[in-house]
Amino acid sequence: NIFLVTGTRRGVATRFEAGAHDGEHYLRDGPAAARIARAAASAGAAVRRFHDAGGRHPDLHVKNLLVRDRDDACDVIVIDLDRARCGVPPGARERMRELMRLHRSLRKRDLLGSVGERGCARFFGAYVGGDRGLRTALLARLPAERRRNALHALRY
């Protein structure tokens, strides 16, 4: 269970979210493939909503996604917004940079295999929704971001 910490005008607020776990804890519990795929799609949709609202999260990683299973559904909340900024929605470059930072965190914590190709595809599909223009723009940024991730991998 997680206490959700959010910023307010006057400081920090904490709220208990029953049955929720950070993304790393959720994956380390070894959920079935169908649950992982459902959580990945929910995470993609949550990050997309965050970006569409103008959010930028310079520290987006798997532990900053709060996951809660509900019967045949899953809720995901983007958390740890202490360094996040809000403004106009980010462009494709900034979006892809944050998405690949999340991907890098999965690899760094040895969780990418748990998510698998299917989970990554579900995340990306939910993130882009039916927006072909966004999909094309993000995929155009993929080679550069893969190079960035390869450089980061040399550090760990």
Steps between C-alpha positions, in 0.01 A plus 500: 500500500618848415454842646461731201696823540393796290598865493264775602536877499620496858708183507454128473190292553489127568211268423476128564418291191381159620620201299743704292868424445777674313569351157816320606331330795206409278725331241718325759187334642491299175152574366365293211570617145141618452523719812832646384356579157197667662722702736730600212205631299371691804846645558524613137162671523592665834830639370325625185237683711782650707683621187182626332426705812839670451691296756871434475657248739881515496519192724246267336592145591321180596486585873320826415200313364247397762310184397179361643318196358120500505329177388550511121641853492801689626556857621836673452593839644815700421658596834803678649433833337745704709714589193219480244394806304173595339452714191412436139498132402850379415604433142593162359866535599425568866230232512725235349786597730278440805357176360848367434611604849220279630615219269858546621386470863340165421821375344717638780288325765495177296122525450483540123471124454201493735321763292606338174440612144126456539491728805715763328274487194190533720654801679593672174167419334307644794729803510447595136136387488377554147728802439700397193682832488628458854594139433701599193669790682596282798633218282711753309668587833563135590847457342640803683348389829635148458847651463445704819390186684808312377722776642315490831538121513878544507462664842335202669 
